């Protein structure tokens, strides 16, 4: 990859894992708690998490607001269930991923 990854939230997105650090460019409001500068997601973070394009979210603690993880599992289940009931595959917009600088400028 040409360039420095994880320094620009738009140009160099980390597409597989959403993380909320306390340093820019990955500093979003944290409604859970911060431990070692990273947000441990809580129930208040669910609106943000449900809209993120990344495939995974970092970080949940099973003993800290476990309802947040339960709700994310339920959201995932409902999205899959709607696809099955409709008999169609999910519409997956690849444009966000295809437009990333590192896709076009890999070494």
C-alpha positions in Angstrom: 0.0 0.0 0.0 1.3 3.4 -0.9 0.8 6.0 1.9 0.3 5.8 5.6 -2.7 3.8 6.7 -5.1 4.8 9.5 -4.2 8.4 9.5 -7.1 9.8 7.5 -10.6 8.7 8.3 -11.8 9.3 4.7 -8.8 8.5 2.5 -7.5 5.6 4.4 -10.5 3.9 6.0 -10.0 0.8 8.0 -12.9 -1.0 6.4 -13.0 -4.2 8.3 -13.1 -3.0 11.9 -14.8 0.1 13.4 -12.8 1.4 16.3 -13.3 4.5 18.5 -10.0 5.7 19.8 -9.6 8.9 21.8 -7.2 10.2 19.2 -8.1 11.7 15.8 -9.1 10.6 13.2 -10.9 7.9 15.1 -12.4 9.9 17.9 -16.2 9.7 18.0 -18.3 10.3 21.1 -18.2 7.3 23.4 -21.3 6.5 25.3 -19.8 3.5 27.0 -16.4 3.8 28.8 -12.9 4.4 27.6 -10.2 2.0 28.6 -6.6 2.6 27.4 -7.9 5.2 25.0 -10.4 3.0 23.3 -14.2 3.1 23.6 -15.8 0.0 25.2 -19.2 0.2 23.5 -22.3 0.5 25.5 -26.0 0.8 24.7 -25.7 4.5 23.9 -23.3 3.7 21.1 -25.9 1.5 19.2 -27.2 4.2 16.9 -23.6 4.9 15.6 -22.7 1.2 15.4 -25.8 0.3 13.4 -24.9 2.8 10.7 -21.2 2.0 10.3 -20.1 0.3 7.0 -17.3 -1.7 8.7 -17.7 -5.5 9.1 -16.8 -5.7 12.7 -16.7 -3.4 15.8 -14.0 -3.2 18.4 -14.6 -3.3 21.4 -17.2 -4.9 23.6 -16.7 -6.3 27.0 -19.1 -9.1 27.9 -19.2 -7.9 31.5 -19.8 -4.2 30.6 -23.3 -3.4 29.3 -23.8 -6.9 27.7 -27.1 -5.6 26.3 -25.2 -3.6 23.7 -23.7 -6.8 22.2 -27.0 -8.5 22.5 -28.7 -5.7 20.5 -26.1 -5.8 17.8 -26.6 -9.6 17.5 -30.3 -9.0 17.2 -29.9 -6.3 14.6 -27.7 -8.7 12.5 -30.2 -11.5 12.9 -33.1 -9.4 11.9 -31.3 -8.1 8.8 -30.5 -11.7 7.8 -34.0 -12.8 8.5 -35.5 -10.1 6.3 -33.3 -11.3 3.5 -34.4 -14.9 3.9 -38.0 -14.1 4.1 -37.8 -11.9 1.0 -35.9 -14.6 -0.8 -33.3 -12.1 -2.0 -29.7 -11.5 -1.3 -28.8 -8.3 0.5 -27.9 -5.3 -1.6 -24.2 -4.7 -0.8 -22.9 -1.4 -2.0 -19.3 -1.9 -2.9 -18.7 1.7 -4.0 -17.4 2.8 -0.6 -14.8 0.0 -0.7 -13.9 0.3 -4.3 -13.2 4.1 -4.1 -10.6 3.8 -1.3 -7.2 5.1 -2.1 -5.4 2.0 -1.1 -7.4 -0.1 -3.6 -6.2 2.1 -6.4 -2.7 2.7 -5.2 -1.5 -0.6 -3.8 2.1 -1.6 -4.3 
